[in-house]
Amino acid sequence: MSQQPRTRQELYDLVRQRGKDEYVLEEMIRLGFWSAKGEMPEDPADDIRRMGEIRRELNQLRQESRNLKNEKLLRKRLLKERLAQSRRQQQENKEKREQARIAKAQAWQKHQETEITYLGEEVSKGLNYTECNEERLKEHDLPILGNALQIATAMDITVPQLRFLAFNRKTSTVSHYIRFKIPKKTGGERLISAPLPRLKQAQYWILNNILNKIPIHDAVHGFRSDRSIVTNAQPHVGADVVINFDLENFFPSISYKRVKGLFRSFGYSEAAATILGLICTEAELEQLELDGKTYYVALGERALPQGSPASPAITNIMCRRLDERLTRMGQKWQFVYTRYADDLTFSTKANHPRICNLLKNTDSIVNHEGFKINQKKTRVLRNSSQQEVTGIVVNEKLNVDRQTLKRFRATLHQIEVNGMDNVSWGDGDDLMASIRGFANFVAMVNPIKGAKFIAQIQRIKRNS
């Protein structure tokens, strides 16, 4: 039996739900007026129950029929459900895409902070190859650097900073160098590319931790802490013949590919050699103005800039085979050979010097090593005339050119008598710095004469 209604409203609802006859029957059975199983003759209990079930099924079918007949309402409901489902799906897809985008951005950011896979056109091919030749690196006690993270960590900078310094741009709004020209002693101008502090610091790191550990040929006197133009000139004092050569476009002739190959020869990986080579080289740039912005456009291939602290050491290492070949050739014909940067000098005291052979073979060796002699500056100096090596007279002893000393004495005398107005020396704007620099140069070559000049300049400074 079902639970009895507690209120009048529940009674009404129950009668409507089951039907009056069915409800009366159940109440009569409950109260004992009728058998629960309909055992009496012509017992209507089962019929009443069956009619109640049929009535409920009929009501349900009527409701379904009304719903089916209302096609517009059904379509609207279905459309609403589909629209809601579509919006839910769109939102889910949007959230998934956003999560994927964030995950991809985070992965890329992490990748950028630890790796470098692209540094510009034509230079990025080998950045995935990070294996070093550790045995070769250990031979010279060089730091083992195979990838960008190791290089950046060693330099105490971040990988993004390393990427910024090494990136190869054909056109850029930034430049890592300040460029200016200075006059050459022999005429013309020399382009100086001075690196900005951050790049200069990286180049100094390469110089101190890598380049300075590589041995160079003993004939080299330029850019060495224990050598100078004086030590370069000393071996040629008292020679019968002095021959001077000049290498044309010395620094610009050493390309990025050669510098990269040099680091590879030390044992560095393709990736490390690429990064180190890019830091040490730069293309010649043209500065342009467009729409109020400054652009720097590369005019050619990357090469060693004159002004980088790493460039001189690279040239000395790069010229090891050149120096060895020229030394052996000189010894064969009794010539002494030295080199100061791009100045090559041979001298001999032989009775019958093989000058023609030396000139021809020097040109051949230099060309074979990837350089070129400036034929206009080749000089053959005999002891009957003034012989100079890197600006120092070497006929009998180390000295400074007499005419230059005479002019310098006259300049100092004029300053002492008339003051510094309308007086010039050298190419600098600071007269005092210029005369002090030349006096120090004289003292380096001839200490006695130099000491007199320095004392005179100190007297001028006190009286000025």
Summary of the structure (lengths in Angstrom):
residues: 464
radius of gyration: 47.4
end to end distance: 129.8
largest distance: 161.5
contacts: 1306
relative contact order: 0.08
helix: 53%
strand: 13%
